[in-house]
Amino acid sequence: MSANGASLLIGKWRLFEADLWDVKYLDLVEPAYISFAACGNGELVLAMKRC
């Protein structure tokens, strides 16, 4: 948390490296990313999977 109580992780973060897959697989359908919303929700997108 930052000094004002907001999380520093809120936003969309690009995934560009993984131990198990190369970047061509991560970005198979769209650029891979993980996002965190202020309300506590989030999204993980990589290869052909959206969670």
C-alpha positions as CSV (number, residue, x, y, z in Angstrom):
1,M,0.0,0.0,0.0
2,S,1.1,3.5,-0.6
3,A,1.0,6.3,1.9
4,N,-2.5,7.3,0.8
5,G,-3.9,3.7,1.2
6,A,-4.0,2.9,-2.5
7,S,-2.3,-0.3,-3.8
8,L,0.7,0.3,-6.0
9,L,-0.3,-2.8,-8.1
10,I,-3.6,-1.4,-9.5
11,G,-3.5,-1.2,-13.2
12,K,-2.6,-3.4,-16.2
13,W,0.8,-5.1,-16.2
14,R,2.3,-6.6,-19.4
15,L,3.7,-10.2,-19.1
16,F,6.8,-10.5,-21.3
17,E,8.6,-13.5,-19.7
18,A,7.7,-16.8,-18.2
19,D,9.7,-19.8,-17.1
20,L,7.5,-22.4,-19.0
21,W,6.6,-20.5,-22.2
22,D,8.3,-18.2,-24.7
23,V,6.8,-14.8,-25.5
24,K,5.4,-16.1,-28.9
25,Y,3.2,-18.5,-26.9
26,L,2.2,-15.9,-24.3
27,D,1.1,-13.5,-27.0
28,L,-0.6,-16.1,-29.2
29,V,-4.0,-14.3,-29.4
30,E,-3.3,-10.9,-27.8
31,P,-0.5,-9.4,-25.7
32,A,-0.3,-11.2,-22.4
33,Y,-1.1,-9.2,-19.2
34,I,-2.4,-9.3,-15.7
35,S,-4.6,-6.5,-14.3
36,F,-5.7,-5.5,-10.9
37,A,-8.7,-3.2,-10.2
38,A,-9.2,-1.0,-7.1
39,C,-12.3,-3.0,-6.2
40,G,-10.3,-6.2,-5.8
41,N,-11.0,-7.8,-9.2
42,G,-8.4,-8.8,-11.6
43,E,-7.8,-10.4,-15.0
44,L,-5.1,-12.7,-16.4
45,V,-4.7,-13.0,-20.1
46,L,-2.1,-15.3,-21.8
47,A,-1.9,-17.6,-24.8
48,M,-5.5,-18.7,-25.5
49,K,-6.7,-18.3,-21.9
50,R,-8.6,-15.4,-20.2
51,C,-9.2,-15.8,-16.5
